[in-house]
């Protein structure tokens, strides 16, 4: 069974909901070499992009570091 076989639109929206985010149901699958990346339109606010990996590649600490870096770019108004 392929790693992404269970990744349905409902699964993507449920994953968002599990962290307190609410998509409006519109999803756009984007090209990606190893991951599944979606542009997701939100109920309140601009679209969001989320990546789903097929296998664990990074530790939680590494992912949190990436999130902190992205937040810092946004605070400094540096495009990413």
Beta strands, then each sheet from edge to edge (+ up, - down):
strand 1: 23-30
strand 2: 36-42
strand 3: 48-52
sheet 1: 1+ 2- 3+
end
